[in-house]
Amino acid sequence: MKTFKVVVNGNEYEVGVQEVKAGTAAPAPRAAAPAPAAPKPAAPKPAAPKPVTTAAGAGAGVNTVTAPMPGTIINVGCHAGAKVSKGDILVVLEAMKMENEIMAPHDGTVTEVKVQQGASVNAGDILVVLS
């Protein structure tokens, strides 16, 4: 009899396999108990989208707010020149039939809005530039 470790749906089992020759009856199967598996590490929590400082404005305090996932812009809640406070909704992004509110990461002024309603965006695309 040979012993193997088999993983099914994340559970590890130790099983014994015995070769059966043609014309002989196989032994009655035994109930297999799961072998103790090492605990899986917890998956890291997805981080909130962070503003990315652009190279051109590194010293000037210019930040870009990027799309955290691909989707469609269903509402633009700001315009160039608008003063925003931390937590104000800048853009609403629809992804997988869920509306995601993209908020201002800090107080500032909207320098540029790079998207418009109905636009499709990819993860990492710049939505709004703040200063």
C-alpha positions in Angstrom: 0.0 0.0 0.0 1.3 3.5 -0.9 0.3 6.6 1.1 -0.3 9.9 -0.6 -1.3 13.4 0.6 -4.2 14.8 -1.4 -5.6 18.4 -1.1 -9.3 18.9 -1.9 -10.9 22.3 -1.6 -8.0 23.5 0.6 -8.3 20.5 3.0 -5.4 18.1 3.1 -6.1 14.4 3.4 -3.7 11.4 3.8 -4.9 8.5 1.7 -3.7 5.0 1.2 -3.8 3.4 -2.3 -3.5 -0.3 -2.8 -3.1 -2.0 -6.2 -5.9 -4.4 -7.0 -5.3 -7.2 -9.5 -8.1 -8.2 -11.9 -10.4 -10.8 -10.4 -9.8 -10.0 -6.8 -12.1 -8.1 -4.5 -10.9 -4.8 -3.1 -10.8 -4.4 0.7 -13.6 -2.4 2.2 -12.9 1.3 2.2 -12.1 3.1 5.5 -13.3 6.5 6.3 -10.4 8.9 5.9 -10.0 11.6 8.5 -8.6 14.9 7.4 -4.9 15.3 8.2 -4.2 18.4 10.3 -3.3 21.2 7.8 -1.1 24.1 8.5 -3.2 27.3 9.1 -3.5 29.5 6.1 -2.2 33.1 6.5 -5.0 35.7 6.4 -5.4 37.5 3.2 -4.3 41.1 3.4 -7.0 43.7 3.4 -7.2 45.8 0.2 -5.8 49.2 0.9 -7.9 52.3 0.3 -6.9 54.2 -2.8 -4.1 56.6 -2.0 -3.3 59.8 -3.8 -0.2 59.6 -5.9 2.2 62.5 -6.0 3.0 63.3 -9.6 6.6 63.9 -10.6 5.9 67.3 -12.0 4.3 68.5 -8.8 6.5 66.7 -6.3 7.4 69.8 -4.4 4.2 71.7 -5.1 1.9 69.4 -3.2 0.0 68.2 -6.3 -1.8 64.9 -5.9 -3.7 62.7 -8.3 -6.7 60.6 -7.3 -6.8 57.4 -9.2 -9.4 54.7 -10.0 -9.0 51.8 -7.6 -10.7 49.4 -10.1 -11.9 49.4 -13.7 -15.5 50.7 -14.2 -17.7 53.4 -15.6 -17.9 57.0 -14.2 -21.6 57.6 -13.4 -21.2 60.9 -11.6 -18.6 63.7 -11.4 -19.2 65.6 -8.2 -16.5 68.3 -8.6 -15.1 70.8 -11.1 -11.8 72.5 -11.6 -11.3 75.3 -9.1 -13.6 73.8 -6.5 -12.4 73.7 -2.9 -12.9 70.2 -1.4 -12.5 68.8 2.1 -11.2 65.4 3.1 -14.0 62.9 2.5 -15.9 64.9 -0.1 -17.2 62.8 -3.0 -15.2 63.6 -6.1 -16.4 60.9 -8.5 -18.8 57.9 -8.4 -17.5 54.9 -10.1 -19.7 51.9 -11.0 -17.9 48.6 -11.0 -19.6 45.2 -11.0 -23.1 46.8 -10.6 -21.8 48.6 -7.4 -21.5 52.3 -6.9 -18.1 53.3 -5.4 -17.7 56.8 -4.1 -14.2 58.1 -4.7 -13.5 60.7 -2.0 -11.0 63.5 -1.5 -8.0 62.1 0.5 -7.3 65.6 2.0 -8.5 69.2 1.9 -7.5 71.0 -1.3 -8.5 72.5 -4.5 -9.4 70.6 -7.6 -6.8 71.5 -10.2 -8.2 69.3 -13.0 -10.9 66.7 -13.6 -9.6 64.1 -16.0 -12.9 62.1 -16.5 -16.5 62.8 -17.5 -19.8 61.0 -16.9 -20.1 57.8 -18.9 -16.3 57.4 -19.4 -14.8 53.9 -18.9 -11.7 53.8 -16.7 -9.1 51.2 -15.8 -7.5 50.7 -12.4 -4.9 53.3 -11.9 -6.3 55.9 -14.3 -6.1 59.4 -13.0 -9.6 60.8 -12.2 -8.9 64.1 -10.4 -5.9 66.2 -9.8 -5.8 68.1 -6.4 -3.5 70.7 -5.0 
